Amino acid sequence: MKELTYEEVLDQIEHQRRFGNRPGAEVSALMLEKLGRPQQNMSVIHIAGTNGKGSVSAFLCSILKEAGIRTGMFTSPHLVDFRERICVDGQMISCEEVTKLGNMLLEEDFGTVPTMFDYCLAMALLYYRDRQCQAVVIETGLGGRLDSTNAIGVPEVTVVTKIGYDHMAVLGDTLDKIAAEKAGIIKKGTKLVLESQKKDAMDVLLETAEKEAVTEIKIADMHDVTECRYENGRQYFSYQKYKNLEMAMLGVHQYENAAAAILAAEIFLKDRGISDEKAEYYIREGIKKTRWEGRMEILSREPFFMVDGAHNGNGVAALAESLRTLFPGEKFHFVMGVMADKNYEEMIEELLPLALDFKTVTVESERALAAQELSEKIRAKGICDAGLLHSFDELMPGRLDVAHKTIAFGSLYFVGEIEKYFQDVTKITKNLQIY
């Protein structure tokens, strides 16, 4: 078989089916077994949830990097570059490694038909083994119980972030059903960290932990988050014994994500004999240095333009609360692009009180909600204007309203399109205030 180029490898992998005929956990188990179980001997932190998985992963990887622990991170989807999915110590896998591993995987007969996600996970674990990673932070793709990542075995630490209504056609139409799918990553022998949950979800998670005889459970209690403030584009807060923590990540929901990462890091570092004093330093520096693109990220300050991958009801509620907290009394121009299978009516309702107006976009996906239909839904509320965004040029600093802030949100694919456009423009434009 002819050796494929990097572009050809990506084309083949990205055009695999999104969902297979068999559960991802079964397919990946077969693949990993044939590949010699590359995940064995890896210390894994496994993360599931509806919102916050990526942020908790980013916080954890930053903390472990500060501790000198070589750490792989597997997340999805990517915003701009496929290689974002597979990182070691914050650095993306190289094009050469993707090409080499991709060719090997595509040539292999696994006795089943892998999806794109199955190939990505296998590539990541092979890469982490080659790089001799001491820790691996793995984010589930969809759900947990049947997710491809659940083939990795028993993780050292399991984290479940905020659970809400999403992917209901696959995971179930009630919170307890969705939680049961997420709880599928909780296994005997792991240590568990939970973010706060609605009662239906928390009951399921704790029942699963009891059934699996999990002996150590920590819950990120928001009552322990105090002294929150926003200054000069950064947030500050205290959590339990950690006073005046600093973070560049914006949004009130990031306090809880940071708290969950702190609890998981404490477990992981203590198991390695690292003193509490050193652990606090690593945690403090890691939280401070964490970056996560596309999550309440300010792309331009003057005029103000922010992007956020809030793509479901919980995410948009967190965005709305954060905007009220960070910029009290202000109203905003919103740019919205979402998938048709999301609860977009709820998302609109959440932001209407904060909106000057909306512009809508059709995301480049077969699952996208048409911009025209979305704008009609907004106008039907009879509260504010909603038109179509015809070009990303309209989001460039020279075209934005200098008197009011502009917030683009929705599908991560949409946010990725904006990020890529800004990157391309800044390559040829030197006088934009891009951050």
N, C-alpha and C positions, 0 to 999 in steps of 0.2 A: 504494500500500500504506500502510495506517495506521501511523503512527509508534508503535513499541513503547515501553513504559515500561522502566525499569531491571529491574524484576522480570520482565517479559515477555521481555526480552532474555536474562536468565539462564536462565529456564525453557526457552526454545528452544535455547540453546546446550548446556545441561546435559543435555538429553534427546536430543541427537544420539547416534548409535551410538558405543559405546566403541571398537570396531574396525571399520574399513571393508573394502570388497572389494579395495582397492588398498593397497599399502604407503603409510604416512604420508608418507615422503620424496617419493614421486611426487605425492601429492595436494597437499602443501604447496608443492612446486615449481611446480605449475600455478597455485595460488592466488597465490603471491608474484610470479610472472611477470605475471599479470593485474593485480596491484596496483602494478606498476611497480618491483618488486624493492626494497622499502623497506629491506632489510638491506644493500644496497650502500653502501659508504663507512663501515660500522660496523666498529669493531675488536672482534672477538668472542673471548670465552673460552668454549670448549665443553666441557662436563663430562659424562662418562658413568661408570657403575659400578653396583654393586649396593647398596652402603651408603656413606654419607658425601657424596653429591653435594650435598645441600642445605646441609650444614655448610660444605663447602669454598666453595660459592657465597656463603654469608653472610660467611665470613671475607674472601673476595676483595672483595666489594662494600664492606665496611667499610673495608678497607685503601685501596681506590681512592677512596672518599669522602674519607678523610683527606688524600689527595694532591690533592684538589680536582678530581678527574676525575668528571664527571657520568656515572653508571653505572646502566644498567638491569639488572634481574635477573628472569629467567623461571624459575620453579620449579613443581613440582606434586607431590602434590595440595595443595589448601589445607586448613587446619585448621578455621577458623571462617568466614572471609570469602573469597568468590571472588576478590576484588581482591588477596589476598596473592600470587597467582600472577604479578602484573605490578607491579613496583616500580621507582622511580627514586630513587636515593640513600636507600633505606630507607623511602620513602613509597609507600603503595599508590596505584594508579591511582584517580581519582575515580569516583564513580557516574555523573557526567555524561559522562565520557570513555568509560566502558564502554557507556553508552546510545547515544552518538553513533556510536562505532566498531562496536558490535554491530549497530545498525540498518543501517549501510552494508554490512557483511559479509553479513548475512542476506538482504539484497535482491539481492546479486550472484550471477550465474550463473557458476560456475567450471567448468562442463562436467564436474563430478564431484561426489561426495557427501562433503563434509568430515565428519570426526568432531568431537567436542567439542574434542579436543586441537588439531586443525588450526585451528579457529576461534580458540582461545586464543593460539596462536603467531602467527597473522596479526595479531590485535589487539595483541599485545605489540610486534611489530616496527613496526607503524604508529605506535603510541604513542611508542616510543623515537625514531623518526624525527622525530615532531612535537616532542618534547622536546629534540631535538638532542643525544642521548646520545653521549658520546665513547667509551664502552666499554659492552659488553653481555655479561653473564654468562648463559649459557643452559645449563640442565640438561636432559638427555634425559628423555623420558618412559618409554620402554621399549626396552631394548637400545641400539642406536646405528645400525647399518647401514641399517635400514629405518625408523628413527624419523623423525617429521616434522621434528625439529630438524636433521636431516642435510641438509635442503634449503637451509641458509643459505650453503653454499659453504665456502671454506677459512678456518678460524678462525686468528687470530694465535697463540693458545695453545690446546692441547688438554690436558685433564686426565682421567686415568682413575683413579678411586678403587677401593676394595677390591671385588673381584669374588667372588661366591659363588653358591650355588644359589638361584635365584629365577626365577619365570615360566618354569619349565622346559618347559611345554607349548608355549610360543611360541619360546623362545630355544635350547632344546636340553637334553639330559639329562646332559651331561658338562661339566666346567669349561672344557675347551678350546673346545667349541662355543659356550658362553655368552660366553667371552672373544672369540671371533671376531666375534660380533654387536656386542659393545661396541667392539671395535677398528675397526669400520666408520666411526667418526668420525675416525680418524687419516688425514690426507691430506698429500700432497706440498705443502710450503710452510709447514706449521704447525711450531710448536715444542711439544715434548711433555713433560708431567710425569706421572709414574706413582707411585701408592702401591705399597708392597710387595705382592706377590702370591704365591700358591702357584705352583710351578714350571710346571704345565700352562698356567695363565693367562698368566704372565709370558712364557713362550716364544712364545705366540701374539702378544702385544702387541709384543714386540721384533722378531719376524719381519715383522709388518705394518709397523712403523716402518722397517725396512730396505728392504722392498719399495717403500715410498712415499718413500724417500730422505730421511727426516727427519734433519736435520743436528744438531739440538740436543735431547738427551734428558736430563732430570733425574729422579732417583728419590729419593723421600722415604724415607731409610733410618732406621729406628727406632733404630739404634745411635747416631745423632747426637742423639737426644732424651735429655737427661740432667737430673739435679737436679729430678725431678718431685715435687711435694708438693701437699697440699690443706690450705688454711687458711681458716676463716671463710667457707665457701661458694664459694671460688674456687680455681682450680688455677694452679700456677706451674711453669715448666719452662724449660730452656735448649735451644736448637737451633742447632747449628753456632756461628756468631759471635754469635748473639742470646742474651744472658744474662738470666736471671730474667724471662722473658716472663710476663705475667699474663693470665688469661682467665676470663671468667664461665661459659663453656661447660664442662659437667661430663662426665666419662667419659674413661677412659684412651685410647679410640679417637680422642678429639678432638686428642690430641697429634699423631697422624699426619695428621689432616685439616688441622690448622693448619700443619704442615710442608709439605704439598702446596700449600696456599694461599700460603705464603711463597715457595716456589720459583716458582710461576706469577706472583706479584706482582713478584718480582725481574726476571723476563724482561720483563714488561709495562712496568715503570717504567724499566728500563734502555733499552728501545727508544725511550723518550721523552726520553732525555738527562737523566734525574733522577739526581743523584749518589747514591753508596752511602750517604752519611751521612743525606741526606734520606729515602732509601728506607727505611732502618732505622727512622727515627722514625715514618714512616707505617705501616710494618708493625707496629711495637710498639703504637702507639695503636689501629690497626685491630683487632688480635687482642684487645686489652683490652676494646674497646667492642662486640664482636660479640655479638648476641643471636639465638637461633634457637628459636622456640617449639616445645614438644613433644619436645625432645630432652634427656632427663635434666633436665627443668625442675622446679624445686621450686615447687609452688603454695602450700604451707603449711609453715611450719617447726615450729610448735607447735600441734597434733601434726604430725609430719613426713609430708608427702604429696608424692610425685614422680610425674610422668608421663614416659613415654618411648615414642617411636614405633618400638620394636624389633619388627619384624613378620616377620622371617625368622630362620633359624638363626644366621647371622653376627651380626645385630643383637642377638639375645638373648645370644649368647656374649659380645659386647662389654659388654652391660648387666651380666651376671653378673660378669665380670672387674672392671668398674668398681665394683660394689657391694662386692666383696671388698676392693678396694684402698682405697676411700674410707671404708668402715665395717667394718674388720676384726673378725671374730668375731661379727658381728650376724646375726640372722635376720629375715625380713620377711614381712609380709602382702602377697600378690600379687593383683592384679585383672587379668584377662586377657580380651581380646576379639580374635579373629583371623579371617582368611578361611579358608575350607575348603580352598583350594588351596595353603596354606602347609604347611611341614613342622613342624606343631605338636607332634608327638610328640617330635621333637628339641628343640624349644623348652622343653617341659615338663621333659625329662630334665636340661637345662642348669641349670634353676632349682630343682629339687627339693632339692638339698643346702642351699640358702639359705632354704627356705620354712618358715614357721610354718603357713601354710595358703594356699588359693587361693579366690578368688571369680571366677565366670565371667560373661560378658556376651555376648549376641547383638548384634553390630554391625549398624547400620542399613544393610545392603547385601544384595543378592540373592546375593552370593558368600560371605556370612558363614557361619561354623561355628556351629551352634546351641549355646547356653550349656549346655544339658542334656547334649549329647553330649560337649562339652569337659570338663565336670566329671566325667563318667563315665570318660573317658580318664585323668584325673588320679587319681581314686580307685582305678582299676585298678592303679596303681603300688603301692598299699598303704602309702604312706609318710606322707601327710598328708591332711588333710580338704580337700574342695572342695565349695563350695556355690554358689548363684546370687546375683548381685547384683540386687536387685529395683528399686533406685532409686539415682540419683546422690546423693540425700540422704544415703545411707550413707557417702559420701566427704567429706562436709562436716566441717570441723574438730571440731564438737561431737559427732560420732558416731565419730570415729576413735580407735584405741588410742593413748594418749599414751606408753605404755612401749615401743612398737615402731614402726618405720617402715613406711609403706604405699607400695607401688609399683604403679602402673597402667601396663600396657604392651600393645603389640600394634599393630593396624592404626592408621594415621594417621587414618582416619575415626573410630575409637573415641576416640583421643586428642583429636581435634577436638571430639567431642561433649562430652567432659569440660571442655575449655577453654571452650567456649561456655556450659556450665552454670555454671561458676565465674564467668565474666564477668557473666552475668545475675544471679546471686545477689549479687555484690558491688555491683551497681548499687543494690540495696535494703537491703543489710546493711553496716553501717559498722564492726563490731567484729571482723571476721575478720582473722586475720593472714595475708593473701594476699600473695605476692611474685611 
